[in-house]
Amino acid sequence: MTSSVRLTRKQDFRIEVAENERVSTRTTCKVEFLPMSDAGPQTGIARFGCQYETVPTCKSSTVREKPTIPNNQRHPLKRLISTSAVFAGVAASLAFPVLAQDGTGAVPQNAEVRSYGGGWDCILGYRVEGVKCVPIDFPENAYATGRSYGSGWECKRGFVEVGRASCKAIPLPDNAFLRSSGYDWQCDRGYRRERETCVPIVLPDNAYLSDDTSGSGWTCERGFTASSGTCIPIAVPENGYLTNADYGDEWACERGFFEIDGRCDPIALPANAFLDTASYGPGWRCERGFEAVEGACAEIDIPPNAHLDRSGNRWRCDRGFHLSDGECALGR
């Protein structure tokens, strides 16, 4: 059995008790004092322990005298509890302002009770300071955010914060308007931004206004392409058509024709073939069961134990067979 209490000075004693006439139990108890270096030499931990041993004794019983412990050391645990209570009271008194800042306690002036969770919040335009709600000093053209963090205010739409102390109006040039966010401006349709002004867009022939505010502000009509600030016609060859693509080829050949040297020539379709819309290759593919050989479609000679693959223009061995010298041999 071992327990610990706090003493102010070292105590070390032994207690031995012998009883009964023939067999007795010897009890040895010891109190050790363990000083605490950080609390001074007069303060430490007292460790109390007892050991029990059965020994033969005489008929008479003897009791050795038990040392006397001073009154001021008889109840160290009580002193420890009372000291802890004092510290708890001090901690509670220090924590009171923090709880008040968290919206608990009595409801001060310019505050309202929360609709859920208990506690209170300062009304709009006030913020917590200690146990009170004090007014927020926000500048002209600003409004209270109602948030407990930050400055507690933000600038109104059309104004920008300057030095965390004032709200300055966003300067708008002629022919411009505020964006929906309220923090920037945009030029009216027919104008484009040039630094801090809006200048008119000059439309070339065969062009129209676009919604691209970062570019020239205009796009060429269908059949024309932009070149050096003007719109020039796109030269489409015979049997070709406009692609209407913003990037890449401006025209392409009709089906059945392929592009060569800026013109569209007809595709020579061999027997047992059909037109292929793929942008690469000769423009045609062999039908199923035929394969391309020197610009023509030759019939595929399928060996025994083989079949056409997914494309239909090649063959492969059946399951359980493997290719060997152009034939399908049984696998081992």
C-alpha positions in Angstrom: 0.0 0.0 0.0 1.5 3.3 -1.0 0.0 6.8 -0.9 1.5 10.3 -1.2 1.0 13.5 0.8 2.9 16.8 1.0 5.1 17.7 4.0 7.2 20.7 4.8 10.2 18.8 6.4 11.7 15.4 6.4 10.2 12.6 8.6 11.6 9.1 8.8 10.4 6.5 11.4 9.5 2.8 11.7 6.6 1.1 13.5 6.9 -2.5 14.6 4.0 -4.4 16.3 4.2 -8.0 17.7 1.0 -9.6 18.9 -0.5 -13.0 19.7 1.2 -15.6 21.8 2.6 -18.0 19.3 2.5 -16.3 15.9 2.7 -12.6 15.3 2.5 -10.3 12.3 5.2 -7.7 12.1 4.2 -4.5 10.4 6.9 -2.1 9.3 5.8 1.3 8.0 8.1 4.0 6.7 7.6 7.6 5.6 10.1 9.0 3.1 10.5 12.7 2.3 11.2 13.5 -1.3 12.2 17.2 -1.7 11.0 19.2 -4.7 13.9 21.2 -6.2 11.7 23.8 -7.8 9.7 24.6 -4.7 12.6 25.0 -2.2 14.2 22.7 0.3 11.4 23.0 2.8 8.7 21.5 0.5 8.4 18.0 -0.9 6.4 14.8 -1.3 6.0 12.4 1.7 5.7 8.7 0.6 4.1 6.3 3.1 4.5 2.5 2.8 4.0 -0.5 5.1 5.3 -4.1 4.9 3.8 -7.2 6.7 5.8 -10.2 8.0 4.7 -13.2 10.1 7.2 -14.2 12.8 7.2 -16.3 16.0 6.9 -14.3 19.2 6.7 -14.8 23.0 3.5 -14.9 24.9 3.7 -11.3 25.8 3.2 -8.6 23.2 5.3 -5.6 22.9 4.5 -2.4 21.2 7.2 0.0 20.3 6.4 3.6 20.9 5.0 5.5 17.9 6.6 8.8 17.2 4.5 11.9 17.6 3.7 13.9 14.5 3.3 17.7 15.1 -0.2 19.1 14.7 0.8 21.3 11.9 1.8 18.2 9.9 -1.1 15.9 10.7 -3.4 17.0 7.9 -1.3 18.0 4.9 -4.1 16.8 2.5 -6.5 19.2 4.0 -4.0 22.1 3.5 -3.5 21.0 -0.1 -7.3 21.0 -0.8 -7.7 24.4 0.7 -4.8 25.8 -1.3 -6.3 24.4 -4.5 -9.6 26.0 -3.7 -7.9 29.4 -3.4 -6.2 29.0 -6.8 -9.5 27.9 -8.4 -11.1 31.1 -7.1 -8.4 33.3 -8.5 -8.6 31.5 -11.9 -12.4 32.0 -11.9 -12.1 35.7 -11.2 -9.5 36.1 -14.0 -11.7 34.2 -16.4 -14.8 36.4 -15.9 -13.9 39.1 -18.4 -13.1 36.4 -21.0 -16.6 34.9 -20.6 -18.1 38.4 -20.9 -16.2 38.9 -24.2 -17.7 35.6 -25.4 -21.2 36.9 -24.9 -22.1 35.3 -21.6 -23.2 36.7 -18.3 -25.4 39.7 -17.7 -26.8 41.4 -20.9 -25.2 44.9 -21.1 -26.6 48.0 -22.8 -26.7 48.0 -26.6 -26.8 44.1 -26.6 -29.5 41.6 -27.4 -30.1 38.0 -26.3 -29.2 35.4 -28.8 -32.1 33.5 -30.4 -30.3 30.2 -29.9 -27.5 28.7 -27.8 -27.8 31.2 -25.0 -25.7 34.3 -24.3 -25.9 37.7 -26.0 -24.5 39.7 -28.9 -23.9 43.4 -29.4 -26.4 45.1 -31.7 -25.3 46.2 -35.2 -22.9 49.1 -35.0 -21.4 48.0 -31.6 -18.7 45.5 -30.6 -17.7 43.7 -27.4 -15.1 45.5 -25.2 -14.7 43.9 -21.8 -18.2 43.4 -20.4 -19.7 46.3 -22.5 -20.9 46.9 -26.0 -19.1 50.1 -27.3 -20.0 51.9 -30.6 -17.8 51.2 -33.6 -16.1 54.2 -35.0 -16.5 53.7 -38.8 -15.8 56.3 -41.5 -18.2 58.0 -43.9 -19.5 55.8 -46.8 -19.0 52.6 -44.7 -21.4 50.2 -43.0 -21.2 47.9 -40.0 -20.5 44.3 -40.9 -21.8 42.8 -37.6 -18.7 40.5 -37.4 -16.8 40.2 -34.1 -13.4 40.1 -35.9 -11.6 42.7 -38.0 -12.4 46.4 -38.1 -16.2 45.8 -37.9 -16.9 47.8 -41.0 -16.5 47.8 -44.8 -16.8 50.4 -47.5 -20.1 50.8 -49.4 -20.4 49.8 -53.1 -18.5 52.2 -55.2 -15.9 53.0 -52.5 -12.5 51.5 -51.7 -10.8 51.4 -48.3 -7.8 53.7 -47.8 -5.3 53.1 -45.0 -7.9 51.2 -43.0 -9.3 54.5 -41.9 -11.5 55.9 -44.7 -13.5 55.1 -47.8 -12.6 56.8 -51.1 -15.0 56.9 -54.1 -13.8 54.8 -57.1 -13.2 57.3 -59.9 -15.3 56.5 -63.0 -14.2 57.7 -66.4 -16.7 58.8 -69.0 -18.6 56.0 -70.8 -18.0 53.5 -67.9 -20.0 51.8 -65.2 -19.3 49.9 -62.0 -19.0 46.2 -62.2 -21.6 44.1 -60.2 -18.9 43.5 -57.5 -18.7 47.3 -56.9 -14.9 47.2 -56.7 -14.0 48.0 -60.3 -15.4 49.5 -63.5 -16.0 48.5 -67.1 -16.4 50.5 -70.3 -19.7 50.8 -72.0 -20.4 48.8 -75.2 -18.7 50.4 -78.1 -15.7 51.5 -75.9 -12.6 49.7 -74.8 -10.4 50.3 -71.8 -7.1 52.1 -72.3 -5.4 52.6 -68.9 -7.9 54.7 -66.8 -10.1 55.9 -69.7 -12.6 54.5 -72.2 -11.9 55.1 -75.8 -14.3 54.5 -78.7 -13.9 51.3 -80.7 -13.2 51.9 -84.4 -14.9 49.2 -86.4 -13.3 48.1 -89.7 -15.4 47.1 -92.7 -17.1 43.6 -92.4 -16.7 43.6 -88.6 -19.1 43.8 -85.6 -18.7 44.5 -81.9 -17.8 41.6 -79.6 -18.0 41.1 -75.9 -14.3 40.6 -75.6 -13.2 43.5 -73.3 -9.5 42.5 -73.3 -8.9 42.5 -77.1 -9.8 44.8 -79.9 -13.5 44.7 -79.1 -14.6 43.6 -82.6 -14.8 40.4 -84.7 -14.8 39.9 -88.4 -18.0 38.7 -90.1 -18.3 35.2 -91.5 -16.1 34.8 -94.7 -13.5 37.3 -93.4 -10.4 37.1 -91.3 -8.7 39.7 -89.2 -5.4 41.0 -90.6 -3.6 44.2 -89.6 -6.7 45.8 -88.0 -8.9 45.0 -91.0 -11.1 42.2 -92.2 -10.0 40.6 -95.5 -12.0 37.9 -97.4 -11.1 34.2 -96.9 -10.2 32.5 -100.2 -12.2 29.3 -100.2 -11.3 26.9 -103.1 -13.9 25.0 -105.2 -15.4 22.1 -103.4 -14.4 23.7 -100.0 -16.4 25.4 -97.2 -15.8 27.8 -94.3 -15.1 26.1 -90.9 -16.2 29.1 -88.8 -13.3 28.2 -86.4 -11.7 30.9 -84.4 -8.4 29.0 -84.5 -6.9 26.6 -87.0 -8.0 26.1 -90.6 -10.4 28.7 -92.0 -11.8 26.3 -94.6 -12.0 22.5 -95.3 -12.8 20.3 -98.3 -16.2 18.9 -98.9 -16.8 15.2 -98.3 -15.3 13.2 -101.2 -12.5 15.7 -101.7 -9.1 16.1 -100.0 -6.9 19.2 -99.7 -3.7 19.5 -101.7 -1.8 22.6 -102.6 -4.6 24.9 -101.4 -7.3 23.2 -103.5 -9.8 20.4 -103.1 -9.2 17.4 -105.4 -11.7 14.5 -105.6 -10.8 11.3 -103.8 -10.2 8.3 -106.0 -12.3 5.6 -104.3 -11.1 2.0 -105.1 -13.4 -1.0 -105.3 -14.6 -2.5 -102.0 -13.9 0.8 -100.2 -15.9 3.7 -98.7 -15.2 7.3 -97.8 -13.6 7.9 -94.4 -14.2 11.2 -92.6 -10.9 10.9 -90.7 -8.6 14.0 -91.2 -5.7 11.7 -91.9 -5.1 8.9 -94.4 -6.2 8.7 -98.0 -9.8 9.6 -97.2 -11.2 6.1 -97.6 -11.2 2.7 -95.9 -11.6 -0.9 -97.1 -14.8 -2.7 -96.4 -14.9 -5.6 -93.9 -13.0 -8.6 -95.1 -10.6 -6.5 -97.3 -7.3 -4.8 -96.6 -5.5 -1.8 -98.2 -2.8 -3.0 -100.6 -1.0 -0.4 -102.8 -4.0 1.9 -103.1 -6.6 -0.9 -103.6 -8.6 -3.2 -101.4 -7.6 -6.8 -101.6 -9.7 -9.7 -100.1 -8.2 -11.1 -96.9 -7.2 -14.8 -97.0 -8.1 -16.0 -93.5 -6.2 -19.2 -92.5 -7.8 -22.0 -90.6 -8.3 -21.4 -86.8 -8.4 -17.6 -87.4 -11.0 -14.9 -87.6 -11.3 -11.1 -88.5 -10.4 -8.7 -85.7 -12.5 -5.8 -84.5 -11.5 -3.5 -87.4 -12.5 -6.1 -90.0 -9.4 -5.4 -92.0 -7.0 -7.8 -90.3 -7.2 -11.3 -88.9 -6.0 -13.0 -85.7 -5.7 -16.5 -84.4 -8.5 -18.1 -82.4 -8.2 -18.6 -78.7 -5.9 -21.5 -77.9 -3.9 -21.0 -81.1 -0.8 -18.9 -81.8 0.7 -17.5 -85.0 3.5 -19.6 -86.5 4.9 -19.2 -90.0 1.8 -17.3 -91.1 -0.6 -20.0 -89.8 -2.4 -20.6 -86.5 -0.9 -23.5 -84.6 -2.3 -25.2 -81.6 -0.8 -23.9 -78.4 1.1 -26.1 -76.0 
